[in-house]
Amino acid sequence: MVLSYRLASSRFGILSALTLAGTAVGASAQSLLWSADGLSSGERYGLVVSRVGDINGDGIADVATGAPNNDLGGSDAGAVFVLSGADGSTLMTITGAAAGDSLGFSAAGAGDVDGDGTPDIIAGARFNDTAGPNYGQAIVVSGATGLVIHAFDGLTPNGRFGEAVNAAGDVNADGFADVIVGARLDSFGGPASGRARVFSGFDGALLFDIAGDGASDFFGRSVGAAGDVNADGHDDFLVGAPGDDDGGSSSGRVTVFSGLDGSVLYALDGDFPGDLLGGKVSGLGDLDGDGFDDFIAGMISSDFAGADRGAARIYSGFDGSAMFTVAGTEAGSEFGSAVGDAGDVNGDGWLDFIVGSRLDPIMGLPAGSATVFSGFDASIIQRYESTESGDQFGDTAVGMGDANGDGFDDLFIGAFGFDGAAFDGGRVLAYSGFDTLGETICGPAVLNSTGAPARILATGSLVAFDNDVTLSVVNLPLNSNGFFITSLDEFTVVGPGGSVGNICIASTVIGRYAGNILNSGTSGAVSLGLDLTSVPQPASITTVVAGDTRYWQYWFRDIPTSNFSDAVKITFL
């Protein structure tokens, strides 16, 4: 279960909206596009999943996943696998250099480091011995050739250098993607104070070297690209320090550093002792459309909504204020164990985000879940669950772009404890972001005053007896009134009654949901849950039964008169 709170932000002001979702699937069902399993017992395949961009040139983003206990390069040498976003097949295998290296405890898309037009990969080997026993290492590997472009070594033994790696964006604005590496147990600033280092993608030069300022801060436990938070033309970067005590013992901290000069732009603390803010961090892009990139941080032990339930907070890049906080409802579920950008999952034009809860009790078992939230208002769009105890499903999750070509962005989720081909072998899963019912007809609609066509979506169940269909329309003018219409067949009439748009379900029998006048408000979207036992027709109310085919469309006020969405055709079972 998940709680979603809407907080103060530059777009929303102070609100107190609360959304509660149960453990059932959220707004609509979702399809598994593919899955890929680890083949060896205990290799923890799927411990990390990261979108790496289109490696193989098929137009679909691919994914890197780590298996730190894989034995291909020696016992627990670890490995990173680059998988096709289209079908999960293995495109590239990167193995640890020596036994015990633990390559793949971290892995991420690095961006195009070498400027060859193909995205590259960064991977961490936290116990690598190249610079000394257990000094750790991070390597940047060419997405085109599989060869190592850069190798960066840790500075101290057992500092866990490479335990966190990520793209940093173009920090120095030289046109090449840069990278960031964390070492959460580095002791430069005190025992286990931690450290993060940013390197040039162009030549591997050290750009920034930043140490934690207190013992057991674990600074560098998570690292990431923040985007250009302050809009100065340099990408900025994030570092999480879940053990930081500035807000209370182990309340945690996430810090945003300037890519221009390494100065602190924002230092944000957990609310309560033990929150562990900053265990995971991620840039989100510009969620609220204010021209500044926003970001998210997890706090798996947060008491925000109750003792030890976990939470994730979304921050404004404009001023560092909290835009949303979403929270778990089960103690010990580690809600916030994964945080990431999800792309535009529901097609409403706003970027969305995903939060994992790797120990979420599903049917009483600590199986794990991941929830996608709307970037517009933090409402729940989708929920994904495992039902197998110990799967660790949702320990890592990220958007993958539109893999199946349906116009909605899809998702990668890892479950490193999954028992498939091998015990605790692990699994990576690719899911559709937003499944819809029926067939879209007469689309795209005529452009409305927003410059986009209104789009109708149907979600729920095709089984008539379930009586579970919700219609939604996106890309509407703001604060526009309208209503749904329905018919038994399709026929197009251009510009009826002087409308700008076209009606394409112009049957002789058209029902109007005139008693459900809807307003698109500030989101430019509306939705209506249908009662299939009470579908309006001109002279009667009808009930949908198995075998029926029905059509729905949306009419709305617009400049200078009115307009229509496209339509949806649904045949019920």
WOPE-V204370 format. One record per backbone hydrogen bond with DSSP energy under -0.5 kcal/mol. CO is the residue of the C=O (numbers start at 1). NH is the residue of the N-H. Records with the same first field share a line. If there is no record, write none. Layout:
# WOPE-V204370
CO: NH  NH
This chain:
# WOPE-V204370
1: 329
2: 21
3: 327
4: 19
5: 7  325
9: 13
13: 15
17: 6
19: 4
21: 2
29: 435
31: 33  432
34: 430
36: 428
40: 43
43: 69
44: 47
45: 427
48: 66
50: 64
51: 109
53: 55  62
62: 52  53
63: 83
64: 50
65: 81
66: 46  47  48
67: 70  79
70: 78
71: 74
74: 77
75: 100
76: 102
77: 103
78: 96
79: 67
80: 94
81: 65  83
82: 91  92
83: 63
84: 88
89: 84
92: 82
93: 95
94: 80
98: 101
101: 127
102: 105  126
103: 79
106: 104  124
108: 122
109: 167
111: 113  120
112: 177
120: 110  111
121: 141
122: 108
123: 139
124: 104  105  106
125: 128  137
127: 134
128: 135  136
132: 135
134: 158  160
135: 161
136: 154
137: 125
138: 152
139: 123  141
140: 149  150
141: 121
142: 146
147: 142
150: 140
152: 138
156: 159
159: 185  186
160: 163  184
161: 137
164: 182
166: 180
169: 171  178
170: 173  235
178: 168  169
179: 199
180: 166
181: 197
182: 162  163  164
183: 186  195
185: 192
186: 194
187: 190
190: 193
191: 216
192: 218
193: 219
194: 212
195: 183
196: 210
197: 181
198: 207  208
199: 179
200: 204
205: 200
208: 198
210: 196
214: 217
217: 243  244
218: 221
219: 195
222: 240
224: 238
225: 283
227: 229  236
228: 231  293
236: 226  227
237: 257
238: 224
239: 255
240: 220  221  222
241: 244  253
243: 250
244: 251  252
245: 248
248: 247  251
249: 274
250: 276
251: 277
252: 270
253: 241
254: 268
255: 239  257
256: 265  266
257: 237
258: 262
263: 258  265
266: 256
268: 254
272: 275
275: 301
276: 279
277: 253
280: 298
282: 296
285: 287  294
294: 284  285
295: 315
296: 282
297: 313
298: 278  279  280
299: 302  311
301: 308
302: 309  310
303: 306
306: 309
308: 332
309: 335
310: 328
311: 299
312: 326
313: 297
314: 323  324
315: 295
316: 320
321: 316
323: 7
324: 314
325: 5
326: 312
327: 3
330: 333
333: 359
334: 337  358
335: 311
338: 356
340: 354
341: 399
343: 345  352
344: 409
352: 342  343
353: 373
354: 340
355: 371
356: 336  337  338
357: 360  369
360: 362  367  368
361: 363
362: 365
365: 362  367
366: 390
367: 393
368: 386
369: 357
370: 384
371: 355
372: 381  382
373: 353
374: 378
379: 374
381: 27
382: 372
384: 370
387: 389
388: 391
391: 417  418
392: 395  416
393: 369
396: 414
398: 412
400: 61
401: 403  410
410: 400  401
411: 431
412: 398
413: 429
414: 394  395  396
415: 418  427
418: 420  425  426
422: 420  425
423: 42
424: 44
425: 45
426: 38
427: 415
428: 36
429: 413
430: 33  34
431: 411
439: 569
441: 567
446: 454
448: 451
452: 448
454: 566
455: 474
457: 472
458: 437
459: 470
462: 464  573
463: 466  467
464: 467
468: 461
469: 530
470: 459
471: 528
472: 457
473: 526
474: 455
477: 480
480: 520
481: 557
482: 518
483: 555
484: 513
485: 553
486: 511
487: 551
491: 506
493: 496  503
495: 498
496: 499
501: 495
502: 504
503: 493
504: 491
505: 507
508: 510
509: 488  511
511: 486
512: 514
513: 516
518: 482
520: 523  524  525
521: 479
524: 476
526: 473
528: 471  530
530: 469  532
531: 534
532: 544
534: 536
535: 542
537: 540
540: 537
542: 535
545: 548
548: 572
550: 570
551: 487
552: 568
553: 485
554: 565
555: 483
556: 563
561: 558
562: 500  501
563: 556
566: 554
567: 441
568: 552
569: 439
570: 550  572
572: 547
